[in-house]
Amino acid sequence: MRISHTSITVRDMDESLRFYTQVMGLKAGARRAIPENRAEIAFVEDPSSGMRIELTYWQDKKEIVEGDLLDHIGFEVTDLKGTVEKMRANGVKILKEPYTLKGGKHPIAFVSDPNGVWLELVERE
């Protein structure tokens, strides 16, 4: 398992992309709508380290309060179902069972750490 990305909630996608690319010097990556979640995501990456941030804009979120800004931390795994079952056996709370987003290529699932932080598990080879 390895860390894939950290996701933060943003108030304005275009403004956030300008900040992270023009001010912070990160490279813009994929950007797409997630209609079933009424959300839009975009990735920015540090070219020197490969670290990525997923910017997430929630269309229905009118107010962002303290604690809402960290959306989730993404981890890549090679066997999603096996990883979820191992976590379940260790008492980890499974928030969303494995599924694939419409138009998505990789199955994902969400679990919770002991503090309630959402962790996304993305199956990659």
PyMOL CGO cylinders between C-alpha atoms (Angstrom):
from pymol import cmd
from pymol.cgo import CYLINDER

trace = [
    CYLINDER, 0.00, 0.00, 0.00, 1.25, 3.49, -0.80, 0.3, 1, 1, 1, 1, 1, 1,
    CYLINDER, 1.25, 3.49, -0.80, -0.13, 6.99, -0.41, 0.3, 1, 1, 1, 1, 1, 1,
    CYLINDER, -0.13, 6.99, -0.41, -1.60, 8.18, -3.69, 0.3, 1, 1, 1, 1, 1, 1,
    CYLINDER, -1.60, 8.18, -3.69, -2.95, 11.63, -2.87, 0.3, 1, 1, 1, 1, 1, 1,
    CYLINDER, -2.95, 11.63, -2.87, -4.57, 13.92, -0.31, 0.3, 1, 1, 1, 1, 1, 1,
    CYLINDER, -4.57, 13.92, -0.31, -7.95, 15.46, -1.16, 0.3, 1, 1, 1, 1, 1, 1,
    CYLINDER, -7.95, 15.46, -1.16, -9.09, 18.85, 0.07, 0.3, 1, 1, 1, 1, 1, 1,
    CYLINDER, -9.09, 18.85, 0.07, -12.45, 20.53, -0.35, 0.3, 1, 1, 1, 1, 1, 1,
    CYLINDER, -12.45, 20.53, -0.35, -12.31, 23.81, -2.27, 0.3, 1, 1, 1, 1, 1, 1,
    CYLINDER, -12.31, 23.81, -2.27, -14.75, 26.72, -2.51, 0.3, 1, 1, 1, 1, 1, 1,
    CYLINDER, -14.75, 26.72, -2.51, -13.90, 27.65, -6.13, 0.3, 1, 1, 1, 1, 1, 1,
    CYLINDER, -13.90, 27.65, -6.13, -12.20, 25.16, -8.47, 0.3, 1, 1, 1, 1, 1, 1,
    CYLINDER, -12.20, 25.16, -8.47, -10.80, 27.70, -10.96, 0.3, 1, 1, 1, 1, 1, 1,
    CYLINDER, -10.80, 27.70, -10.96, -9.39, 29.94, -8.23, 0.3, 1, 1, 1, 1, 1, 1,
    CYLINDER, -9.39, 29.94, -8.23, -7.86, 26.93, -6.47, 0.3, 1, 1, 1, 1, 1, 1,
    CYLINDER, -7.86, 26.93, -6.47, -6.28, 25.62, -9.67, 0.3, 1, 1, 1, 1, 1, 1,
    CYLINDER, -6.28, 25.62, -9.67, -4.78, 29.04, -10.39, 0.3, 1, 1, 1, 1, 1, 1,
    CYLINDER, -4.78, 29.04, -10.39, -3.36, 29.19, -6.85, 0.3, 1, 1, 1, 1, 1, 1,
    CYLINDER, -3.36, 29.19, -6.85, -1.81, 25.73, -6.86, 0.3, 1, 1, 1, 1, 1, 1,
    CYLINDER, -1.81, 25.73, -6.86, -0.38, 26.02, -10.39, 0.3, 1, 1, 1, 1, 1, 1,
    CYLINDER, -0.38, 26.02, -10.39, 0.59, 29.68, -10.70, 0.3, 1, 1, 1, 1, 1, 1,
    CYLINDER, 0.59, 29.68, -10.70, 1.44, 30.54, -7.11, 0.3, 1, 1, 1, 1, 1, 1,
    CYLINDER, 1.44, 30.54, -7.11, 2.61, 27.19, -5.73, 0.3, 1, 1, 1, 1, 1, 1,
    CYLINDER, 2.61, 27.19, -5.73, 4.16, 25.94, -8.98, 0.3, 1, 1, 1, 1, 1, 1,
    CYLINDER, 4.16, 25.94, -8.98, 2.38, 22.57, -9.12, 0.3, 1, 1, 1, 1, 1, 1,
    CYLINDER, 2.38, 22.57, -9.12, 1.47, 20.95, -12.42, 0.3, 1, 1, 1, 1, 1, 1,
    CYLINDER, 1.47, 20.95, -12.42, -2.22, 20.64, -13.36, 0.3, 1, 1, 1, 1, 1, 1,
    CYLINDER, -2.22, 20.64, -13.36, -3.42, 17.11, -14.05, 0.3, 1, 1, 1, 1, 1, 1,
    CYLINDER, -3.42, 17.11, -14.05, -6.76, 15.46, -14.75, 0.3, 1, 1, 1, 1, 1, 1,
    CYLINDER, -6.76, 15.46, -14.75, -9.98, 17.38, -14.11, 0.3, 1, 1, 1, 1, 1, 1,
    CYLINDER, -9.98, 17.38, -14.11, -13.45, 15.88, -14.33, 0.3, 1, 1, 1, 1, 1, 1,
    CYLINDER, -13.45, 15.88, -14.33, -17.00, 16.01, -13.09, 0.3, 1, 1, 1, 1, 1, 1,
    CYLINDER, -17.00, 16.01, -13.09, -18.37, 13.28, -10.81, 0.3, 1, 1, 1, 1, 1, 1,
    CYLINDER, -18.37, 13.28, -10.81, -22.10, 13.63, -11.59, 0.3, 1, 1, 1, 1, 1, 1,
    CYLINDER, -22.10, 13.63, -11.59, -23.30, 10.95, -9.16, 0.3, 1, 1, 1, 1, 1, 1,
    CYLINDER, -23.30, 10.95, -9.16, -21.68, 12.87, -6.28, 0.3, 1, 1, 1, 1, 1, 1,
    CYLINDER, -21.68, 12.87, -6.28, -22.53, 16.33, -7.67, 0.3, 1, 1, 1, 1, 1, 1,
    CYLINDER, -22.53, 16.33, -7.67, -18.84, 17.12, -7.47, 0.3, 1, 1, 1, 1, 1, 1,
    CYLINDER, -18.84, 17.12, -7.47, -15.87, 18.04, -9.59, 0.3, 1, 1, 1, 1, 1, 1,
    CYLINDER, -15.87, 18.04, -9.59, -12.28, 16.95, -8.98, 0.3, 1, 1, 1, 1, 1, 1,
    CYLINDER, -12.28, 16.95, -8.98, -8.92, 18.09, -10.30, 0.3, 1, 1, 1, 1, 1, 1,
    CYLINDER, -8.92, 18.09, -10.30, -5.41, 16.93, -9.50, 0.3, 1, 1, 1, 1, 1, 1,
    CYLINDER, -5.41, 16.93, -9.50, -2.27, 19.02, -9.06, 0.3, 1, 1, 1, 1, 1, 1,
    CYLINDER, -2.27, 19.02, -9.06, 1.14, 17.42, -8.73, 0.3, 1, 1, 1, 1, 1, 1,
    CYLINDER, 1.14, 17.42, -8.73, 4.57, 18.35, -7.48, 0.3, 1, 1, 1, 1, 1, 1,
    CYLINDER, 4.57, 18.35, -7.48, 6.76, 17.40, -10.48, 0.3, 1, 1, 1, 1, 1, 1,
    CYLINDER, 6.76, 17.40, -10.48, 9.83, 16.86, -8.31, 0.3, 1, 1, 1, 1, 1, 1,
    CYLINDER, 9.83, 16.86, -8.31, 8.29, 14.46, -5.77, 0.3, 1, 1, 1, 1, 1, 1,
    CYLINDER, 8.29, 14.46, -5.77, 5.22, 13.12, -7.58, 0.3, 1, 1, 1, 1, 1, 1,
    CYLINDER, 5.22, 13.12, -7.58, 3.02, 14.02, -4.59, 0.3, 1, 1, 1, 1, 1, 1,
    CYLINDER, 3.02, 14.02, -4.59, -0.54, 14.87, -5.64, 0.3, 1, 1, 1, 1, 1, 1,
    CYLINDER, -0.54, 14.87, -5.64, -3.40, 16.89, -4.19, 0.3, 1, 1, 1, 1, 1, 1,
    CYLINDER, -3.40, 16.89, -4.19, -6.96, 16.20, -5.31, 0.3, 1, 1, 1, 1, 1, 1,
    CYLINDER, -6.96, 16.20, -5.31, -9.05, 19.37, -5.28, 0.3, 1, 1, 1, 1, 1, 1,
    CYLINDER, -9.05, 19.37, -5.28, -12.72, 18.52, -4.68, 0.3, 1, 1, 1, 1, 1, 1,
    CYLINDER, -12.72, 18.52, -4.68, -15.56, 20.96, -5.31, 0.3, 1, 1, 1, 1, 1, 1,
    CYLINDER, -15.56, 20.96, -5.31, -18.95, 19.87, -3.92, 0.3, 1, 1, 1, 1, 1, 1,
    CYLINDER, -18.95, 19.87, -3.92, -21.78, 21.57, -5.85, 0.3, 1, 1, 1, 1, 1, 1,
    CYLINDER, -21.78, 21.57, -5.85, -24.29, 21.31, -3.00, 0.3, 1, 1, 1, 1, 1, 1,
    CYLINDER, -24.29, 21.31, -3.00, -21.95, 22.45, -0.21, 0.3, 1, 1, 1, 1, 1, 1,
    CYLINDER, -21.95, 22.45, -0.21, -22.94, 26.04, 0.47, 0.3, 1, 1, 1, 1, 1, 1,
    CYLINDER, -22.94, 26.04, 0.47, -20.83, 26.54, 3.59, 0.3, 1, 1, 1, 1, 1, 1,
    CYLINDER, -20.83, 26.54, 3.59, -17.50, 24.99, 4.50, 0.3, 1, 1, 1, 1, 1, 1,
    CYLINDER, -17.50, 24.99, 4.50, -16.82, 24.85, 8.22, 0.3, 1, 1, 1, 1, 1, 1,
    CYLINDER, -16.82, 24.85, 8.22, -13.64, 23.98, 10.09, 0.3, 1, 1, 1, 1, 1, 1,
    CYLINDER, -13.64, 23.98, 10.09, -12.97, 20.28, 9.72, 0.3, 1, 1, 1, 1, 1, 1,
    CYLINDER, -12.97, 20.28, 9.72, -14.57, 20.07, 6.26, 0.3, 1, 1, 1, 1, 1, 1,
    CYLINDER, -14.57, 20.07, 6.26, -11.44, 21.04, 4.33, 0.3, 1, 1, 1, 1, 1, 1,
    CYLINDER, -11.44, 21.04, 4.33, -9.60, 17.71, 4.49, 0.3, 1, 1, 1, 1, 1, 1,
    CYLINDER, -9.60, 17.71, 4.49, -11.77, 15.49, 2.35, 0.3, 1, 1, 1, 1, 1, 1,
    CYLINDER, -11.77, 15.49, 2.35, -9.75, 12.25, 2.34, 0.3, 1, 1, 1, 1, 1, 1,
    CYLINDER, -9.75, 12.25, 2.34, -6.33, 10.66, 1.93, 0.3, 1, 1, 1, 1, 1, 1,
    CYLINDER, -6.33, 10.66, 1.93, -5.99, 8.26, -1.00, 0.3, 1, 1, 1, 1, 1, 1,
    CYLINDER, -5.99, 8.26, -1.00, -4.02, 4.99, -0.86, 0.3, 1, 1, 1, 1, 1, 1,
    CYLINDER, -4.02, 4.99, -0.86, -3.21, 2.69, -3.76, 0.3, 1, 1, 1, 1, 1, 1,
    CYLINDER, -3.21, 2.69, -3.76, -3.67, -1.05, -3.17, 0.3, 1, 1, 1, 1, 1, 1,
    CYLINDER, -3.67, -1.05, -3.17, -3.23, -4.04, -5.48, 0.3, 1, 1, 1, 1, 1, 1,
    CYLINDER, -3.23, -4.04, -5.48, -6.16, -6.11, -4.13, 0.3, 1, 1, 1, 1, 1, 1,
    CYLINDER, -6.16, -6.11, -4.13, -9.04, -3.87, -3.10, 0.3, 1, 1, 1, 1, 1, 1,
    CYLINDER, -9.04, -3.87, -3.10, -11.49, -6.55, -1.98, 0.3, 1, 1, 1, 1, 1, 1,
    CYLINDER, -11.49, -6.55, -1.98, -8.80, -8.40, -0.02, 0.3, 1, 1, 1, 1, 1, 1,
    CYLINDER, -8.80, -8.40, -0.02, -7.62, -5.18, 1.62, 0.3, 1, 1, 1, 1, 1, 1,
    CYLINDER, -7.62, -5.18, 1.62, -11.17, -4.24, 2.63, 0.3, 1, 1, 1, 1, 1, 1,
    CYLINDER, -11.17, -4.24, 2.63, -11.79, -7.71, 4.10, 0.3, 1, 1, 1, 1, 1, 1,
    CYLINDER, -11.79, -7.71, 4.10, -8.51, -7.58, 6.05, 0.3, 1, 1, 1, 1, 1, 1,
    CYLINDER, -8.51, -7.58, 6.05, -9.46, -4.14, 7.40, 0.3, 1, 1, 1, 1, 1, 1,
    CYLINDER, -9.46, -4.14, 7.40, -12.96, -5.33, 8.29, 0.3, 1, 1, 1, 1, 1, 1,
    CYLINDER, -12.96, -5.33, 8.29, -11.44, -8.27, 10.20, 0.3, 1, 1, 1, 1, 1, 1,
    CYLINDER, -11.44, -8.27, 10.20, -9.34, -5.75, 12.13, 0.3, 1, 1, 1, 1, 1, 1,
    CYLINDER, -9.34, -5.75, 12.13, -12.41, -3.73, 13.15, 0.3, 1, 1, 1, 1, 1, 1,
    CYLINDER, -12.41, -3.73, 13.15, -11.98, -0.91, 10.64, 0.3, 1, 1, 1, 1, 1, 1,
    CYLINDER, -11.98, -0.91, 10.64, -15.21, 0.90, 9.80, 0.3, 1, 1, 1, 1, 1, 1,
    CYLINDER, -15.21, 0.90, 9.80, -16.03, 0.45, 6.09, 0.3, 1, 1, 1, 1, 1, 1,
    CYLINDER, -16.03, 0.45, 6.09, -17.72, 3.63, 4.88, 0.3, 1, 1, 1, 1, 1, 1,
    CYLINDER, -17.72, 3.63, 4.88, -18.27, 2.63, 1.23, 0.3, 1, 1, 1, 1, 1, 1,
    CYLINDER, -18.27, 2.63, 1.23, -17.85, -0.90, -0.08, 0.3, 1, 1, 1, 1, 1, 1,
    CYLINDER, -17.85, -0.90, -0.08, -15.80, -1.37, -3.28, 0.3, 1, 1, 1, 1, 1, 1,
    CYLINDER, -15.80, -1.37, -3.28, -17.36, 0.23, -6.36, 0.3, 1, 1, 1, 1, 1, 1,
    CYLINDER, -17.36, 0.23, -6.36, -16.35, 1.99, -9.56, 0.3, 1, 1, 1, 1, 1, 1,
    CYLINDER, -16.35, 1.99, -9.56, -17.48, 5.52, -10.41, 0.3, 1, 1, 1, 1, 1, 1,
    CYLINDER, -17.48, 5.52, -10.41, -19.29, 6.01, -13.73, 0.3, 1, 1, 1, 1, 1, 1,
    CYLINDER, -19.29, 6.01, -13.73, -16.55, 6.62, -16.26, 0.3, 1, 1, 1, 1, 1, 1,
    CYLINDER, -16.55, 6.62, -16.26, -13.94, 5.50, -13.74, 0.3, 1, 1, 1, 1, 1, 1,
    CYLINDER, -13.94, 5.50, -13.74, -11.22, 2.97, -14.47, 0.3, 1, 1, 1, 1, 1, 1,
    CYLINDER, -11.22, 2.97, -14.47, -10.24, 1.80, -11.00, 0.3, 1, 1, 1, 1, 1, 1,
    CYLINDER, -10.24, 1.80, -11.00, -12.41, 0.32, -8.23, 0.3, 1, 1, 1, 1, 1, 1,
    CYLINDER, -12.41, 0.32, -8.23, -12.41, 2.34, -5.01, 0.3, 1, 1, 1, 1, 1, 1,
    CYLINDER, -12.41, 2.34, -5.01, -13.66, 1.99, -1.43, 0.3, 1, 1, 1, 1, 1, 1,
    CYLINDER, -13.66, 1.99, -1.43, -13.67, 4.25, 1.61, 0.3, 1, 1, 1, 1, 1, 1,
    CYLINDER, -13.67, 4.25, 1.61, -12.79, 3.37, 5.18, 0.3, 1, 1, 1, 1, 1, 1,
    CYLINDER, -12.79, 3.37, 5.18, -12.41, 5.44, 8.34, 0.3, 1, 1, 1, 1, 1, 1,
    CYLINDER, -12.41, 5.44, 8.34, -9.34, 5.86, 10.50, 0.3, 1, 1, 1, 1, 1, 1,
    CYLINDER, -9.34, 5.86, 10.50, -9.84, 5.87, 14.30, 0.3, 1, 1, 1, 1, 1, 1,
    CYLINDER, -9.84, 5.87, 14.30, -10.32, 9.67, 14.20, 0.3, 1, 1, 1, 1, 1, 1,
    CYLINDER, -10.32, 9.67, 14.20, -13.05, 9.63, 11.56, 0.3, 1, 1, 1, 1, 1, 1,
    CYLINDER, -13.05, 9.63, 11.56, -10.75, 10.70, 8.68, 0.3, 1, 1, 1, 1, 1, 1,
    CYLINDER, -10.75, 10.70, 8.68, -11.91, 9.17, 5.40, 0.3, 1, 1, 1, 1, 1, 1,
    CYLINDER, -11.91, 9.17, 5.40, -9.34, 7.02, 3.60, 0.3, 1, 1, 1, 1, 1, 1,
    CYLINDER, -9.34, 7.02, 3.60, -9.87, 6.17, -0.06, 0.3, 1, 1, 1, 1, 1, 1,
    CYLINDER, -9.87, 6.17, -0.06, -8.51, 2.84, -1.28, 0.3, 1, 1, 1, 1, 1, 1,
    CYLINDER, -8.51, 2.84, -1.28, -7.86, 2.77, -5.04, 0.3, 1, 1, 1, 1, 1, 1,
    CYLINDER, -7.86, 2.77, -5.04, -7.04, -0.52, -6.76, 0.3, 1, 1, 1, 1, 1, 1,
    CYLINDER, -7.04, -0.52, -6.76, -4.02, -0.20, -9.06, 0.3, 1, 1, 1, 1, 1, 1,
    CYLINDER, -4.02, -0.20, -9.06, -1.82, -2.89, -10.53, 0.3, 1, 1, 1, 1, 1, 1,
]
cmd.load_cgo(trace, "trace")
